Amino acid sequence: MTENRDDKRLKESFRQKTWDETITKDSWMVFRIMSEFVDGYEKMASIGPCVSIFGSARLKEDNMYYKMAVDIARKITEIGFGVISGGGPGIMEAANKGAHGKGKSIGLNIDLPFEQHFNQYVDKGYAINFDYFFVRKVMFVKYSQGFVVMPGGFGTLDELSEALTLIQTNKIGRFPIVLVGSEFWNGLLDWFTTTLLKEGLIAERDLSLFRIVDNADDAVAHIKAFYDKYSVSVNF
């Protein structure tokens, strides 16, 4: 029987290495990681205030959330923010499409073997590739003044959880987090309330770290209101 692609990848991932090989590889990896951080910092340092938009790479142009992400990104640029996405297809493409030609449109792409490529709406000079998810995640948090989280899968939930954890533990300053689509997110919110909160695993105040909305105007209004409250200018 012919091995499929996943079987080959699994076999490679389980291939036994000697301890010396592991130590040598890990030591050199440190320099690659440092290089990604330095390159990311240098390219992102001058972008100005931005909002990151997350969501599934699998949603197409005819999907309601794709269309909404385009609208949200356009409206975000109208209040003085640039837009950061993961640089790929789906919601990421929609975010860059909405910002393209109206404000800064930034793409932080992750190198994946078969799935992701830069979309055409990322501004030249702001298309940045990463090998390591954790380096890329640092860039999203460090250079974003807000998160807009559209429906998505594990990657989207990972970014959301990262931001909530860092804010909850006071490792970073609070910024607005908007979850778009109550039909999609209410199941998760119910679990937060009936399981996490009930078991004492989160506090009541943690549920105020994000807002669920159902349209572009409310998403952008929540971000604008957050910064208006503190009289913070976000103009480039």
C-alpha positions in Angstrom: 0.0 0.0 0.0 1.3 3.4 -0.9 2.0 5.7 2.0 0.0 8.9 2.0 1.5 12.3 2.8 0.3 12.4 6.4 1.8 8.9 7.1 5.2 10.1 5.8 5.1 13.2 7.9 4.3 11.2 11.0 7.1 8.8 10.4 9.5 11.7 10.0 8.3 13.4 13.1 8.8 10.2 15.1 12.2 9.5 13.7 14.7 8.7 16.5 17.6 11.2 17.0 20.6 10.8 19.2 20.8 13.2 22.1 23.9 14.9 20.5 21.9 15.6 17.3 19.1 17.1 19.4 21.4 19.4 21.3 23.2 20.6 18.2 20.0 21.3 16.3 18.4 23.2 19.3 21.6 25.3 19.7 21.5 26.5 16.1 17.8 27.0 16.2 18.3 29.8 18.8 20.0 31.9 16.1 17.2 31.4 13.7 14.7 32.4 16.3 16.8 35.5 17.2 16.9 36.4 13.5 13.2 36.2 13.1 12.6 38.5 16.2 15.1 41.1 14.9 13.7 41.1 11.4 10.2 41.4 12.7 11.0 44.2 15.1 12.8 46.2 12.5 10.0 45.9 9.9 7.2 46.5 12.4 8.7 49.3 14.4 7.4 52.1 12.1 3.9 50.8 11.3 2.0 53.0 13.7 -1.2 52.0 15.4 -2.9 48.9 14.0 -5.7 46.4 14.7 -5.2 42.7 14.0 -8.0 40.8 12.3 -8.1 37.0 12.7 -10.2 34.3 11.3 -10.4 31.2 9.2 -8.2 30.8 6.1 -11.0 28.6 4.6 -13.8 31.1 4.2 -14.4 32.3 0.6 -15.4 35.6 -0.9 -19.1 34.7 -0.9 -19.1 34.0 2.9 -20.9 36.6 5.1 -18.0 36.8 7.5 -15.5 37.3 4.6 -17.6 40.3 3.5 -17.9 41.6 7.0 -14.1 41.4 7.5 -13.6 43.5 4.4 -16.1 46.1 5.8 -14.5 46.1 9.2 -11.0 46.6 7.8 -12.1 49.5 5.7 -13.8 51.1 8.6 -10.8 50.6 10.8 -8.6 52.5 8.4 -11.2 55.4 8.5 -10.6 55.9 12.2 -6.8 56.0 11.8 -5.6 52.4 12.2 -3.7 50.2 9.9 -4.7 46.5 9.6 -2.6 43.4 10.4 -3.6 40.0 9.3 -1.9 36.6 9.0 -1.2 37.4 5.3 -2.9 34.4 3.8 -6.3 33.5 2.3 -9.8 33.6 3.7 -10.5 36.1 6.5 -6.8 37.2 6.3 -7.3 38.2 2.7 -10.5 39.9 3.4 -8.8 42.0 6.1 -6.0 43.1 3.8 -8.5 43.7 1.0 -10.5 46.1 3.1 -7.4 48.1 4.2 -5.6 48.0 0.9 -5.2 51.5 -0.6 -6.9 53.1 2.4 -4.5 52.5 5.2 -1.5 50.2 6.0 -2.2 46.6 5.1 0.2 44.3 6.8 0.6 40.5 6.5 2.4 38.3 9.0 2.6 35.0 7.1 3.6 31.7 8.5 5.5 29.2 6.3 3.4 26.1 6.0 4.1 23.2 3.7 0.9 23.1 1.7 -1.6 25.7 2.9 -0.7 29.3 3.2 0.6 31.9 0.8 0.5 35.7 0.8 -2.6 37.3 -0.5 -2.4 40.0 -3.1 -3.6 42.8 -0.8 -0.7 43.0 1.6 1.3 46.2 1.1 4.8 45.9 -0.4 7.3 46.1 2.4 4.8 44.8 5.0 4.8 41.1 3.8 6.7 39.4 6.5 7.4 35.6 6.6 7.9 33.6 9.8 8.9 30.0 10.4 7.9 30.0 14.1 4.3 30.5 15.3 5.4 31.9 18.6 7.6 34.6 17.1 4.7 35.6 14.8 2.3 35.7 17.8 4.6 38.1 19.6 4.4 40.4 16.7 0.6 40.4 16.6 0.4 41.3 20.3 3.3 43.7 20.5 2.2 45.8 17.5 -1.6 45.7 17.8 -3.9 48.2 19.5 -6.9 45.9 19.2 -8.0 42.4 18.1 -11.0 41.7 15.8 -11.7 37.9 15.9 -13.8 36.5 13.2 -15.0 32.9 13.1 -12.1 30.5 12.7 -10.5 27.3 13.8 -7.7 26.3 16.1 -5.3 29.0 15.0 -7.9 31.7 15.6 -8.7 30.3 19.1 -5.0 30.2 19.8 -4.5 33.9 19.1 -7.6 34.8 21.1 -6.5 32.7 24.1 -3.0 34.2 24.0 -4.3 37.7 24.2 -6.9 37.0 26.9 -4.2 35.2 29.0 -1.7 38.0 28.7 -4.2 40.7 29.6 -5.7 38.6 32.4 -2.3 38.1 34.0 -1.2 41.8 33.5 1.7 40.8 31.3 0.5 43.4 28.7 -1.8 46.4 28.9 -5.4 45.9 28.1 -6.6 46.5 24.6 -10.1 46.0 23.0 -10.9 42.5 21.8 -14.0 42.1 19.6 -15.5 38.7 18.7 -17.6 39.0 15.5 -20.7 36.7 15.1 -22.8 35.9 18.2 -24.2 32.8 16.6 -20.6 31.4 16.2 -19.2 32.6 19.6 -22.1 32.2 22.0 -21.4 28.5 22.5 -17.9 29.3 23.6 -19.2 32.1 25.9 -21.7 29.7 27.4 -18.9 27.3 28.2 -16.9 30.1 29.7 -19.8 30.9 32.0 -21.3 27.5 32.8 -18.0 25.7 33.2 -14.9 27.9 33.6 -16.7 30.5 35.8 -18.8 28.0 37.7 -15.7 25.9 38.5 -13.8 29.0 39.7 -11.3 28.7 36.8 -11.8 32.3 35.7 -13.2 35.4 37.5 -16.4 37.3 36.6 -14.3 40.3 35.5 -12.5 38.1 32.9 -15.7 38.0 30.9 -15.4 41.7 30.3 -12.1 41.4 28.5 -13.9 41.0 25.2 -17.1 42.1 23.4 -19.3 40.0 21.1 -20.9 42.0 18.1 -22.7 41.1 15.0 -21.8 43.9 12.5 -18.9 46.0 11.3 -20.2 49.2 12.8 -20.4 47.8 16.3 -17.0 46.2 16.0 -15.2 49.4 15.0 -17.3 51.5 17.4 -16.1 49.3 20.4 -12.4 49.9 19.4 -12.9 53.6 18.9 -14.8 54.0 22.2 -12.0 52.2 24.0 -9.4 54.8 22.8 -11.8 57.8 23.0 -12.3 57.0 26.7 -8.6 57.6 27.3 -8.3 60.5 24.8 -5.6 58.5 22.9 -4.9 59.7 19.3 -4.4 57.0 16.8 -3.7 59.0 13.7 -0.6 58.2 11.6 
